[in-house]
Amino acid sequence: MGDAVVLYSKKVNTMKIMAICGSGLGSSFMVEMNIKKVLKKLNIEAEVEHSDLSSATPGAADVFVMAKDIAASASVPENQLVVLNNIIDINELEAKISAFFASR
């Protein structure tokens, strides 16, 4: 009898990150672009998109990135939030994304 080779496939789920702003237009799109830059620099693969605050529901993404002023209105658990004091500060974004992934 010959040896049988069994291959196992493991489904790897890509993490989904959602940039959130009040209307889901300009500022969340800008944060989405910056998240993609940061992830590339950190060599982290994730699906990134942007949306409005009402779309920030626990099952919609694994992590939500939003400004401090709207974070209190978000209906997602704190462990799924990355809260930015300044949405245009890419250094703050990098530090907080790094910390989020380090805590996983």
C-alpha positions in Angstrom: 0.0 0.0 0.0 1.2 3.5 -0.8 1.3 6.3 1.7 -1.6 8.6 1.6 -1.0 12.3 1.7 -3.7 14.3 3.3 -3.7 18.1 2.8 -5.6 20.2 5.2 -6.8 23.6 4.3 -7.3 26.2 6.9 -9.6 29.1 6.1 -7.9 32.3 7.2 -10.2 35.1 7.8 -8.8 38.5 6.9 -9.3 41.1 9.5 -11.8 43.9 8.5 -11.1 47.4 9.5 -13.7 50.2 9.1 -12.9 53.9 9.2 -15.9 55.8 10.5 -17.1 59.4 10.3 -20.4 61.1 10.8 -21.5 61.0 7.2 -19.3 58.2 5.8 -17.8 60.5 3.1 -14.7 62.6 3.1 -12.9 62.2 6.5 -13.6 58.5 6.8 -12.2 58.0 3.2 -9.1 59.9 4.1 -8.6 57.8 7.3 -9.2 54.6 5.2 -6.3 55.7 2.9 -4.1 56.4 5.9 -4.9 53.1 7.5 -3.9 51.3 4.3 -0.6 53.2 4.3 0.1 52.3 7.9 -0.9 48.6 7.4 1.5 48.4 4.4 4.3 49.9 6.5 3.6 47.4 9.3 3.3 44.6 6.8 -0.2 43.7 8.1 -2.9 42.4 5.7 -6.5 43.5 6.3 -9.5 44.6 4.4 -10.2 48.3 4.9 -13.3 50.3 4.1 -15.1 53.4 5.3 -18.6 54.2 6.3 -20.9 56.4 8.4 -21.5 56.1 12.2 -24.8 54.3 11.8 -23.0 51.4 10.0 -20.6 50.9 12.9 -22.3 47.8 14.3 -20.3 45.0 16.1 -20.6 42.5 13.2 -19.8 44.9 10.4 -16.0 44.8 11.1 -13.4 43.5 13.5 -12.2 47.0 14.4 -13.5 50.5 13.9 -11.3 53.6 13.6 -13.0 56.9 14.4 -12.5 60.4 15.9 -12.8 61.0 19.6 -15.8 63.3 19.1 -18.0 60.5 17.7 -16.6 57.5 19.5 -19.0 58.0 22.5 -21.9 57.6 20.1 -20.6 54.4 18.6 -22.6 51.2 19.3 -19.5 48.9 19.2 -17.6 47.5 22.2 -14.5 49.4 23.3 -12.2 46.5 22.4 -13.2 47.0 18.8 -12.5 50.7 18.8 -9.4 52.7 17.8 -10.1 56.3 18.8 -8.1 59.1 17.2 -7.6 62.5 18.8 -6.6 63.9 15.4 -7.8 62.1 12.3 -5.1 63.7 10.1 -2.2 62.7 12.3 -0.8 59.6 10.6 1.8 59.1 13.4 -1.0 58.8 16.0 -2.9 56.4 13.7 0.2 54.2 13.3 0.8 54.1 17.0 -2.8 53.2 17.8 -3.0 50.6 15.0 0.3 49.1 16.2 -1.0 49.0 19.8 -4.2 47.4 18.7 -2.5 44.6 16.8 0.1 44.1 19.6 -2.8 43.5 22.1 -4.2 40.7 19.9 
